[in-house]
Amino acid sequence: MSTPTTSSTAKDSAELHARQAANSEWLDRAARLGFLAKGLVYALIGVLAFQVAMGDQQRADQKGALQAIAAKPGGSVVLWLMVLGFLAYAGWRFSEAAFGRRDEIDQKKRTAKRFGSAVNGAIYLAFAVLAFRTVTSSSSSGGGGADITAKVLAWPGGQAIVVIAGLVIMVVAVALAWRGLKTDFEKHLDTGRMSRTTFTAVRRLGQVGYIARGAVFLLVGALVVKAAVDHQPGKAQGFDVALRSLASAPFGQVLLIAAALGLICFGAYCVAEARYRRL
């Protein structure tokens, strides 16, 4: 019969092994692969948005970017690598949710960031599924966000839920833009491995990229809120509709090109992050 001391020791040992797995080199490499996949998608969304600004009828969102990859020679190989990359990134985020971020000592902040890591993990797990469905040609061309919004609006209190979701997206958008303005992202980079020129370039890419990403997310959130208020789910379809809505605004082409270039910058920053991120 095991004593409480033995049981406690076994529990501590299991927790230690779990933390060692979370801190392992293979998980670090997996996370870096995930940053590369993330960067490629955002850069492609930027390219597609630029093409929309030039008059092409492209779908400038995650799904459109993946479909654009699928249409290229060797695209299926790239998509399978992206499936692995997104799964790896999600796994890294889930490990942070389980064991806490290594770079955070404050217990309250550590708890809050664990929740954020879990949300991030779920988002990129969904991206992995989307990439898988694209490479296996099982994804539909339906409304996606509009279909989900329509279902939620049909629930009791659904309109309030969608409004709250839109407001949450807008809060996240402001936080992203603020991170770019304050260059708060720098604390996650191993700047000691960068030359001064590299640091300046990565810093500028991060600033422009985060601000552009925040601006697009702010527009997405506003469209979600408007979809709820007007009870028109078709207005809540994410990046694609948000970017296209810029085209119909005053100076829309200029705004859309600026957003496209900003998203390309964010994609390039993610690629740099894959190399220089402290994990």
C-alpha positions as CSV (number, residue, x, y, z in Angstrom):
1,M,0.0,0.0,0.0
2,S,1.5,3.4,-1.0
3,T,1.9,6.0,1.6
4,P,0.9,9.7,1.0
5,T,4.6,10.6,0.6
6,T,5.0,8.0,-2.1
7,S,1.9,9.2,-3.9
8,S,3.0,12.8,-3.7
9,T,6.4,11.9,-5.0
10,A,4.9,10.0,-8.0
11,K,2.7,13.0,-8.7
12,D,5.6,15.4,-8.6
13,S,7.6,13.1,-10.9
14,A,4.8,12.9,-13.4
15,E,4.5,16.7,-13.4
16,L,8.2,17.1,-13.8
17,H,8.2,14.8,-16.8
18,A,5.3,16.7,-18.3
19,R,7.1,20.1,-17.9
20,Q,10.2,18.6,-19.4
21,A,8.2,17.5,-22.4
22,A,6.7,21.0,-22.7
23,N,10.2,22.5,-22.6
24,S,11.7,20.0,-25.1
25,E,13.7,21.0,-28.2
26,W,11.3,19.2,-30.6
27,L,8.4,21.4,-29.3
28,D,10.5,24.5,-29.9
29,R,11.2,23.4,-33.4
30,A,7.5,22.6,-33.9
31,A,6.6,26.2,-32.7
32,R,9.1,27.7,-35.2
33,L,7.5,25.7,-38.0
34,G,4.2,27.1,-36.9
35,F,5.4,30.6,-37.1
36,L,6.6,30.0,-40.7
37,A,3.1,28.6,-41.6
38,K,1.4,31.6,-39.9
39,G,3.7,34.0,-41.8
40,L,3.0,32.4,-45.1
41,V,-0.7,32.6,-44.7
42,Y,-0.7,36.3,-43.6
43,A,1.6,37.2,-46.5
44,L,-0.6,35.5,-49.0
45,I,-3.7,37.2,-47.6
46,G,-1.9,40.5,-48.1
47,V,-1.0,39.5,-51.7
48,L,-4.6,38.5,-52.4
49,A,-5.9,41.8,-50.9
50,F,-3.5,43.7,-53.2
51,Q,-4.9,41.8,-56.1
52,V,-8.5,42.7,-55.0
53,A,-7.4,46.3,-54.9
54,M,-6.2,46.0,-58.5
55,G,-9.6,44.6,-59.5
56,D,-9.2,40.8,-59.3
57,Q,-12.1,38.9,-57.7
58,Q,-10.0,37.0,-55.2
59,R,-10.9,35.7,-51.8
60,A,-8.6,37.6,-49.4
61,D,-8.8,35.5,-46.3
62,Q,-7.3,32.3,-44.8
63,K,-9.4,30.1,-47.0
64,G,-8.6,32.0,-50.1
65,A,-4.8,32.0,-49.2
66,L,-4.9,28.2,-48.8
67,Q,-6.8,27.7,-52.0
68,A,-4.2,29.9,-53.8
69,I,-1.5,27.6,-52.6
70,A,-3.4,24.5,-53.7
71,A,-3.7,25.9,-57.2
72,K,0.1,26.2,-57.6
73,P,2.5,23.3,-58.7
74,G,3.6,21.5,-55.6
75,G,0.9,23.2,-53.6
76,S,-0.4,20.1,-52.0
77,V,3.1,19.4,-50.5
78,V,3.2,23.0,-49.1
79,L,-0.3,22.6,-47.7
80,W,0.6,19.3,-45.9
81,L,3.6,21.1,-44.4
82,M,1.2,23.9,-43.3
83,V,-1.1,21.3,-41.7
84,L,1.9,20.1,-39.7
85,G,3.0,23.6,-39.0
86,F,-0.4,24.7,-37.7
87,L,-0.8,21.5,-35.6
88,A,2.7,22.1,-34.2
89,Y,2.0,25.7,-33.4
90,A,-1.3,24.7,-31.7
91,G,0.5,22.1,-29.7
92,W,3.0,24.6,-28.5
93,R,0.2,27.0,-27.5
94,F,-1.7,24.2,-25.7
95,S,1.5,23.3,-23.8
96,E,1.7,26.9,-22.6
97,A,-1.9,26.7,-21.5
98,A,-1.2,23.6,-19.6
99,F,2.1,24.5,-17.9
100,G,2.3,28.3,-18.2
101,R,4.6,30.5,-20.3
102,R,8.2,30.2,-19.5
103,D,8.9,33.9,-19.8
104,E,6.2,35.0,-17.3
105,I,7.0,34.9,-13.6
106,D,4.1,36.9,-12.2
107,Q,1.4,34.3,-11.2
108,K,-1.7,36.4,-12.1
109,K,-0.3,37.3,-15.5
110,R,0.8,33.7,-16.0
111,T,-2.8,32.5,-15.4
112,A,-4.3,35.1,-17.8
113,K,-1.7,34.2,-20.5
114,R,-2.5,30.5,-20.1
115,F,-6.1,31.3,-21.1
116,G,-4.8,33.3,-24.1
117,S,-2.5,30.5,-25.1
118,A,-5.5,28.1,-25.1
119,V,-7.5,30.4,-27.3
120,N,-4.6,30.7,-29.7
121,G,-4.2,27.0,-29.8
122,A,-7.8,26.5,-30.6
123,I,-7.6,29.1,-33.4
124,Y,-4.6,27.5,-35.1
125,L,-6.0,24.0,-34.6
126,A,-9.0,25.3,-36.7
127,F,-6.5,26.6,-39.3
128,A,-4.9,23.1,-39.4
129,V,-8.3,21.6,-40.1
130,L,-9.0,24.2,-42.8
131,A,-5.7,23.5,-44.5
132,F,-6.4,19.7,-44.2
133,R,-9.8,20.2,-45.8
134,T,-8.3,22.3,-48.6
135,V,-5.5,19.8,-49.4
136,T,-8.0,16.9,-49.4
137,S,-10.5,19.0,-51.4
138,S,-13.2,18.4,-48.8
139,S,-13.7,22.1,-48.0
140,S,-16.9,23.7,-49.2
141,S,-17.3,27.1,-50.8
142,G,-20.1,28.2,-48.4
143,G,-20.4,31.3,-46.3
144,G,-18.5,30.1,-43.3
145,G,-18.7,33.0,-40.9
146,A,-22.1,34.0,-42.2
147,D,-23.5,30.5,-41.6
148,I,-22.2,30.4,-38.0
149,T,-23.5,33.9,-37.3
150,A,-26.9,33.0,-38.7
151,K,-27.1,30.0,-36.4
152,V,-26.1,32.1,-33.4
153,L,-28.5,34.9,-34.2
154,A,-31.3,32.2,-34.2
155,W,-30.5,31.3,-30.6
156,P,-32.4,32.9,-27.7
157,G,-30.2,36.0,-26.9
158,G,-28.2,35.3,-30.0
159,Q,-28.1,38.9,-31.1
160,A,-26.4,39.9,-27.8
161,I,-23.9,37.0,-28.1
162,V,-22.9,38.2,-31.6
163,V,-22.6,41.8,-30.5
164,I,-20.4,40.7,-27.6
165,A,-18.3,38.6,-29.9
166,G,-17.8,41.6,-32.3
167,L,-16.8,43.8,-29.4
168,V,-14.3,41.2,-28.1
169,I,-12.8,41.2,-31.6
170,M,-12.5,45.0,-31.5
171,V,-10.8,44.9,-28.1
172,V,-8.3,42.4,-29.4
173,A,-7.8,44.6,-32.5
174,V,-7.0,47.6,-30.3
175,A,-4.6,45.4,-28.3
176,L,-2.8,44.3,-31.4
177,A,-2.4,47.8,-32.8
178,W,-1.2,49.0,-29.3
179,R,1.4,46.2,-29.3
180,G,2.6,47.5,-32.6
181,L,2.7,51.1,-31.5
182,K,4.5,50.3,-28.2
183,T,6.7,47.6,-29.9
184,D,5.7,45.4,-27.1
185,F,6.5,42.3,-29.3
186,E,10.2,43.0,-28.9
187,K,10.3,41.4,-25.5
188,H,9.7,38.0,-27.1
189,L,12.7,38.3,-29.5
190,D,16.2,37.1,-28.9
191,T,17.7,40.5,-29.9
192,G,21.2,39.4,-28.9
193,R,21.3,37.2,-32.0
194,M,20.5,40.1,-34.3
195,S,22.7,42.6,-35.9
196,R,21.6,46.3,-35.5
197,T,20.3,46.3,-39.1
198,T,18.4,43.1,-38.7
199,F,16.8,44.3,-35.4
200,T,15.7,47.6,-37.0
201,A,14.2,45.7,-40.0
202,V,12.4,43.2,-37.8
203,R,11.2,46.0,-35.5
204,R,9.7,48.0,-38.4
205,L,8.0,44.9,-39.9
206,G,6.5,44.1,-36.5
207,Q,5.3,47.7,-36.0
208,V,3.6,48.0,-39.4
209,G,2.3,44.4,-39.3
210,Y,0.7,44.6,-35.9
211,I,-0.9,47.9,-36.6
212,A,-2.3,46.7,-40.0
213,R,-3.5,43.5,-38.4
214,G,-5.2,45.4,-35.6
215,A,-6.9,47.8,-38.1
216,V,-8.3,44.8,-40.1
217,F,-9.5,43.0,-37.0
218,L,-11.1,46.3,-35.9
219,L,-13.0,46.4,-39.1
220,V,-14.0,42.7,-38.8
221,G,-15.3,43.3,-35.3
222,A,-17.3,46.3,-36.5
223,L,-18.9,44.3,-39.3
224,V,-19.8,41.5,-36.8
225,V,-21.5,44.0,-34.6
226,K,-23.3,45.6,-37.6
227,A,-24.4,42.1,-38.8
228,A,-26.0,41.5,-35.4
229,V,-27.7,44.9,-35.2
230,D,-29.0,44.7,-38.7
231,H,-29.7,41.0,-38.4
232,Q,-27.8,40.4,-41.6
233,P,-25.3,37.4,-41.1
234,G,-23.9,37.9,-44.6
235,K,-22.0,40.9,-43.3
236,A,-20.0,38.8,-40.8
237,Q,-17.6,36.9,-43.0
238,G,-14.2,37.8,-41.6
239,F,-11.2,39.2,-43.4
240,D,-12.5,38.8,-47.0
241,V,-15.6,41.0,-46.5
242,A,-13.7,43.4,-44.2
243,L,-11.0,44.0,-46.8
244,R,-13.5,44.3,-49.7
245,S,-15.5,46.8,-47.7
246,L,-12.4,49.1,-47.7
247,A,-12.6,49.1,-51.5
248,S,-16.0,50.9,-51.4
249,A,-14.8,53.5,-48.9
250,P,-13.5,56.9,-49.9
251,F,-9.9,56.4,-51.1
252,G,-10.7,52.7,-50.8
253,Q,-8.1,51.4,-53.2
254,V,-5.4,53.3,-51.3
255,L,-6.6,52.0,-48.0
256,L,-6.8,48.4,-49.3
257,I,-3.3,48.6,-50.7
258,A,-2.1,49.9,-47.4
259,A,-3.8,47.1,-45.5
260,A,-2.4,44.5,-48.0
261,L,1.2,45.8,-47.5
262,G,0.7,45.8,-43.8
263,L,-0.4,42.2,-43.7
264,I,2.5,41.2,-46.0
265,C,4.8,43.0,-43.4
266,F,3.2,40.9,-40.6
267,G,3.8,37.7,-42.6
268,A,7.5,38.7,-43.0
269,Y,7.7,39.5,-39.3
270,C,6.3,36.0,-38.4
271,V,9.0,34.5,-40.6
272,A,11.6,36.5,-38.7
273,E,9.9,35.4,-35.4
274,A,10.4,31.8,-36.5
275,R,14.1,32.3,-36.2
276,Y,14.5,34.9,-33.4
277,R,11.6,34.2,-31.1
278,R,12.6,33.2,-27.5
279,L,10.7,30.0,-26.6
